[in-house]
Amino acid sequence: MKLGEMLVRDGRLTEAQLAGAVAQQQRTGGRFGTVLFEMGYIDLDALTVYLGLELAIPIATGAMLERAKRAAVQLLTPEQAFRYKCVPLIVQHRQLIAAIDEPHDLDTLDALSHLTGYRIIPRVAAEVRIYYYIERFYGIERPARFRALGDTPRGDAPPSASLPAPPLPGLPPVSARPVVAPRPAQPLRYGRAPTPLPVDLAEDLTLEASDMLEEITSDGTAVAETAPVTAPRPEGQPVPEGSTTQRIWVPIPATRAIEAIEAATDRSAIADALLGFATTLFDVAVLFIVRDSFAFGWKAVGDGVDLGRVECALIPLEATSIFQQAVAAPDGVYHGQPTPSAIVSYWYKVLRVTAPSDATIAAVSIRKRAVNLLYGHRVGRPPLAPDELAELTAVSAAAASGYARLIAGAKRKD
């Protein structure tokens, strides 16, 4: 469904406004979303969300662009960033997550990968914001059309209260501990000059859930995931399948999975045990990392599952969906028929399958804050039995305890 059709469907535009915007685009040219913003019909936060839904690509919100990492931004020269309309956001796992104006342009993705040496994980953002942050971080002036917008595209303001209710995906909360923007902000010759935000360097040594989330999901600036594991892994250890990206997991029962989690010395060992157990229950299983009200695809198992697509997947947890229901459930488990929603449709496009009759999602939570989601469904088999659901709940609880143990140990060392 096209952008304008979705906005009319959801009551964001009237038919008359849509016709007027189409006529304006014919006169002035440019992207339709830019025209809508210039006419005052939609704000950039809502536009970004709808672009993500239209393109089936995870989004780069204003808050994400505002927190872009210095090490990522410096991977491109100003000329390269402007040419490809790209703002690098963060380097993780030898991959570069970047906000790109045309995330489906494979030539652009290949060129950026060649220039940076990283695999590119694209996030879609409105071109208005892309140009703004290229100017801010790299000092290259925006085209005249966008200079007229001044400082309004900056993403440091709270999300607009006019955002519609679910099923429209929500936006992440504004960070209470923002990170200074990469490189000194370039002075703008118009509008409000960006003000650097202070960084709170104080360390809270208490085991709060927010600290655990930061430690579990943050990879810092150095690549540390390839460090050798000193402790032996059980049968659930992943085995290469002739590819550097696709893995298989040997099935392990719940008791073995819990033992592996209790012996784990890093988060990847916990994840491996979770997926090893998941293969006993499901034909397709995906493990997500949860951060900033979003679930990011991490690891996957199953015939026909494209790991690259899973790693690009982003699920907003503030939107009504089976993922949100799992997080909100008292036992942290959703089990049943996937209820129709824009998020569910997007998810099965990622997997390239039709929605199954039954799906299961288990949340791994620390102090009521989800840090992982484990999704699974079966193909041609009956739904999970009550004893299987009980085992899934027990293994998820063990994983939460394992994460807490690792964080506690890391803090004691510090």
C-alpha positions in Angstrom: 0.0 0.0 0.0 1.3 3.4 -0.9 2.2 6.1 1.6 -0.8 8.4 0.7 -3.2 5.5 0.8 -2.1 4.4 4.3 -2.4 8.0 5.6 -5.9 8.3 4.3 -6.8 4.9 5.6 -5.6 5.8 9.1 -7.3 9.2 9.1 -4.1 11.2 8.8 -5.0 12.8 5.5 -8.3 13.6 3.8 -8.9 12.7 0.2 -8.8 16.5 -0.6 -5.5 16.9 1.2 -4.1 13.9 -0.7 -5.2 15.3 -4.0 -3.7 18.7 -3.1 -0.4 17.1 -2.1 -0.2 15.1 -5.4 -0.8 18.3 -7.3 1.9 20.1 -5.3 4.4 17.3 -6.0 3.7 17.6 -9.7 4.5 21.3 -9.5 7.6 21.2 -7.3 8.9 17.7 -7.6 10.6 15.9 -4.8 9.5 13.0 -2.6 5.9 12.8 -1.6 6.7 12.6 2.1 8.7 15.8 1.8 5.8 17.5 0.2 3.4 16.4 2.9 5.8 17.7 5.6 6.3 21.0 3.8 2.5 21.5 3.5 2.1 20.8 7.3 0.0 17.7 6.8 2.3 15.3 8.8 5.2 15.6 11.2 8.5 13.8 10.7 8.1 11.2 13.4 4.8 10.0 11.9 6.2 10.2 8.4 9.2 8.1 9.4 6.9 5.4 10.8 4.8 5.2 7.7 7.8 5.1 5.5 8.9 2.1 7.4 5.6 0.4 7.0 5.4 1.2 3.3 8.9 -0.1 2.5 8.9 -2.9 5.1 12.2 -1.6 6.4 13.1 -0.7 10.1 13.1 3.0 10.8 15.7 5.5 12.0 13.9 7.9 14.3 15.0 11.4 15.1 16.2 10.1 18.5 18.4 7.5 16.8 19.9 10.1 14.4 20.5 12.4 17.3 22.5 9.7 19.1 24.6 8.6 16.1 28.0 7.4 17.2 31.2 9.3 16.4 33.0 6.1 15.2 30.2 5.3 12.8 29.9 8.8 11.4 33.7 9.0 10.7 33.5 6.0 8.4 32.3 8.2 5.6 33.7 11.5 4.2 31.4 14.4 3.9 31.2 14.0 0.1 30.4 10.3 0.4 27.6 10.9 3.0 26.0 13.5 0.8 26.4 11.5 -2.4 24.6 8.5 -1.0 22.3 10.4 1.4 23.4 8.3 4.3 24.0 8.9 8.0 25.9 6.1 9.8 24.4 5.4 13.2 26.4 2.7 15.0 28.8 -0.2 14.3 27.7 -3.5 15.8 29.0 -7.1 15.1 31.0 -6.0 12.0 27.9 -4.4 10.6 27.1 -0.7 10.1 23.6 0.4 10.9 22.9 3.5 8.8 20.0 5.8 8.0 19.6 5.8 4.3 17.2 7.8 2.1 16.8 4.8 -0.4 17.3 1.7 1.7 16.2 -0.6 -1.2 18.9 0.7 -3.6 21.2 -2.3 -3.7 23.9 -0.3 -5.7 24.0 2.2 -2.8 24.2 -0.5 -0.2 27.0 -2.2 -2.1 28.9 1.0 -2.5 28.6 1.9 1.2 29.8 -1.6 2.1 32.8 -1.2 -0.1 33.7 2.2 1.3 33.3 1.3 4.9 34.3 -2.3 5.0 31.2 -3.2 6.9 28.0 -5.0 6.0 25.3 -2.3 5.8 22.0 -2.7 7.8 19.7 0.0 6.4 17.2 2.0 8.3 14.8 4.3 6.5 14.5 8.0 7.4 12.8 11.0 5.8 15.1 12.8 3.4 14.4 16.0 5.3 16.2 14.5 8.3 18.9 12.8 6.3 19.9 16.2 4.8 19.7 17.9 8.1 22.1 15.5 9.9 24.5 15.3 7.0 24.8 19.1 7.3 25.1 18.9 11.1 27.7 16.1 11.3 29.6 16.7 8.1 29.2 20.4 7.4 27.8 20.0 3.9 25.0 22.5 3.2 21.6 21.2 2.4 19.9 22.0 -0.9 18.0 25.3 -0.8 14.6 23.6 -0.5 15.6 22.1 2.8 17.5 25.1 4.2 14.2 26.9 4.4 13.1 24.4 7.1 15.8 25.7 9.5 16.4 23.5 12.6 12.9 22.0 12.6 14.1 18.5 11.4 16.3 18.0 14.4 15.2 14.9 16.4 15.8 16.0 19.9 12.2 16.8 20.8 9.8 14.3 22.3 7.6 12.4 19.8 4.5 14.4 18.8 1.4 13.8 20.8 -0.5 13.7 17.5 0.8 10.3 16.6 -2.1 7.9 16.2 -2.9 5.1 18.5 -1.8 1.5 17.7 -1.6 -0.3 15.3 0.8 2.5 14.2 4.2 1.6 15.6 5.2 3.8 18.6 8.5 5.6 18.9 11.3 5.0 21.5 11.3 7.2 24.6 13.6 10.1 24.8 16.9 9.0 26.5 17.4 10.2 30.0 21.1 10.0 29.5 21.7 11.3 26.0 25.0 10.8 24.1 26.9 13.8 22.7 26.5 14.0 18.9 29.5 12.7 16.9 32.0 15.4 15.9 31.5 19.0 17.0 28.2 20.3 15.6 28.7 22.4 12.5 27.3 25.9 13.0 24.1 26.5 11.0 23.6 29.9 9.4 19.9 29.9 10.1 17.4 28.8 12.7 18.5 27.5 16.2 22.0 26.3 16.4 22.3 22.8 17.8 23.3 22.7 21.5 25.6 19.8 22.6 23.9 17.6 25.2 25.9 16.8 28.3 27.0 13.2 29.0 26.3 11.9 32.5 29.5 9.8 33.3 28.3 8.8 36.8 28.0 5.0 37.2 25.1 3.6 39.1 26.5 0.3 40.6 23.1 -1.0 41.7 21.7 -3.8 39.6 18.9 -1.8 38.0 17.1 -3.3 35.0 18.2 -0.3 32.8 21.9 -1.1 33.6 21.4 -4.7 32.7 19.7 -3.8 29.4 22.6 -1.5 28.5 25.2 -4.1 29.3 23.5 -6.9 27.5 22.6 -5.1 24.4 25.5 -2.7 24.0 28.5 -3.7 21.9 30.5 -0.5 22.5 33.0 0.6 19.8 35.2 -2.5 19.6 34.2 -5.9 18.1 34.3 -8.3 21.0 31.9 -11.1 19.8 34.7 -13.1 18.1 36.7 -13.7 21.4 37.3 -17.4 22.0 35.1 -19.1 24.6 37.1 -20.6 27.4 34.4 -22.8 28.9 33.2 -25.8 26.8 29.7 -25.6 25.4 27.2 -28.5 25.6 25.4 -30.1 22.7 23.6 -26.9 21.9 26.7 -25.3 20.5 26.0 -23.9 17.0 27.6 -25.7 14.1 28.5 -24.0 10.8 26.4 -25.0 7.8 28.8 -24.2 5.1 28.2 -20.5 5.5 29.6 -17.8 7.7 26.2 -16.4 8.4 23.8 -19.3 8.6 24.0 -21.7 11.6 22.2 -24.8 12.8 21.6 -25.7 16.5 21.6 -29.2 17.8 18.3 -29.8 19.7 18.8 -30.0 23.5 16.0 -30.7 26.1 14.9 -28.1 28.7 17.1 -29.6 31.4 20.2 -29.5 29.3 19.4 -25.9 28.2 19.1 -24.8 31.8 22.4 -26.4 32.7 24.1 -24.7 29.8 22.6 -21.3 30.8 23.8 -21.8 34.4 27.3 -22.6 33.1 27.4 -19.8 30.5 30.2 -17.2 30.7 28.8 -14.8 28.0 25.5 -13.8 26.6 26.1 -15.7 23.3 26.2 -18.9 25.2 22.9 -18.1 26.8 21.4 -17.3 23.4 22.8 -20.6 21.9 21.2 -22.6 24.7 17.9 -20.8 24.1 17.9 -21.6 20.4 19.2 -25.2 21.0 16.1 -25.7 23.2 13.9 -23.9 20.7 14.7 -26.4 18.0 13.0 -29.1 20.0 9.8 -27.1 20.0 9.6 -25.2 16.7 10.4 -25.5 13.0 11.2 -21.8 12.8 12.6 -19.8 15.8 14.0 -16.3 16.0 15.7 -14.6 19.0 15.4 -10.8 19.4 17.3 -8.3 21.5 15.0 -5.7 23.1 16.1 -2.1 23.5 14.3 1.3 23.5 10.9 -0.3 23.1 12.0 -2.1 19.9 12.9 -5.8 19.3 15.9 -6.2 17.0 16.4 -9.5 15.1 19.5 -11.3 16.3 19.7 -15.1 15.7 17.5 -17.5 13.9 17.0 -21.2 13.0 14.8 -22.9 10.5 14.7 -24.1 6.9 14.3 -21.2 4.5 15.0 -18.5 7.1 17.2 -15.7 5.7 19.4 -14.6 8.5 20.2 -11.3 6.7 16.5 -10.4 6.7 16.1 -11.4 10.3 19.0 -9.2 11.3 17.4 -6.2 9.6 14.1 -6.9 11.4 12.8 -4.3 13.9 9.6 -4.8 15.8 8.1 -1.8 17.7 6.8 -3.0 21.0 4.5 0.0 21.7 2.3 -1.1 18.8 -0.5 -3.7 19.2 0.8 -7.0 18.1 1.5 -10.5 19.4 5.0 -9.3 20.4 3.5 -6.6 22.6 1.1 -9.2 24.1 4.0 -11.5 25.1 5.8 -8.7 26.9 2.6 -7.6 28.7 1.5 -11.2 29.7 1.9 -12.1 33.4 4.0 -15.2 32.5 5.7 -13.5 29.6 4.4 -15.9 27.0 2.0 -15.4 24.0 0.6 -18.6 22.4 -2.1 -18.7 19.8 -3.2 -17.5 16.4 -1.3 -14.4 15.2 -3.8 -11.6 15.4 -3.8 -9.4 12.3 -1.9 -6.2 12.5 0.6 -4.1 10.4 3.4 -5.4 12.6 2.5 -9.1 12.2 2.1 -8.6 8.4 5.6 -7.0 8.3 7.1 -9.9 10.4 5.9 -12.6 8.1 7.1 -10.6 5.1 10.5 -10.8 6.8 10.2 -14.6 7.1 8.7 -14.9 3.6 6.0 -17.2 4.9 2.2 -17.0 5.3 1.1 -16.5 8.9 0.9 -19.8 10.7 -2.2 -21.0 12.5 -0.3 -20.8 15.8 2.8 -18.9 17.0 4.5 -18.6 20.3 6.6 -15.7 21.8 8.4 -15.9 25.1 9.9 -12.8 26.8 13.2 -13.1 28.8 12.8 -10.3 31.4 14.9 -8.9 34.1 13.0 -7.0 36.8 9.9 -6.8 34.4 12.0 -5.4 31.6 12.2 -7.6 28.5 15.8 -8.1 27.2 15.1 -10.9 24.7 12.1 -12.2 22.8 12.0 -15.8 21.5 9.6 -16.3 18.6 8.7 -19.7 17.2 6.1 -21.5 15.1 5.6 -25.0 13.8 5.0 -26.3 10.3 2.5 -29.1 9.9 2.5 -30.1 13.5 0.0 -29.6 16.4 0.4 -26.5 18.7 2.6 -26.7 21.8 1.2 -28.8 24.6 0.8 -27.4 28.1 4.0 -29.2 29.4 6.0 -27.8 26.5 4.8 -24.3 27.3 5.8 -24.9 30.9 9.3 -25.9 29.8 9.6 -22.8 27.6 8.6 -20.6 30.6 11.2 -22.3 32.8 14.1 -22.0 30.2 13.2 -18.3 29.7 13.3 -17.7 33.4 16.7 -19.4 33.6 18.0 -17.2 30.8 16.9 -14.1 32.7 18.7 -15.3 35.8 21.8 -16.1 33.7 21.9 -12.6 32.3 21.5 -11.1 35.8 24.4 -13.3 37.0 26.7 -12.1 34.2 25.9 -8.5 34.8 26.4 -8.8 38.5 29.8 -10.4 37.9 30.8 -7.7 35.5 29.9 -5.0 38.0 31.9 -6.7 40.8 35.0 -6.7 38.5 34.5 -3.0 37.8 
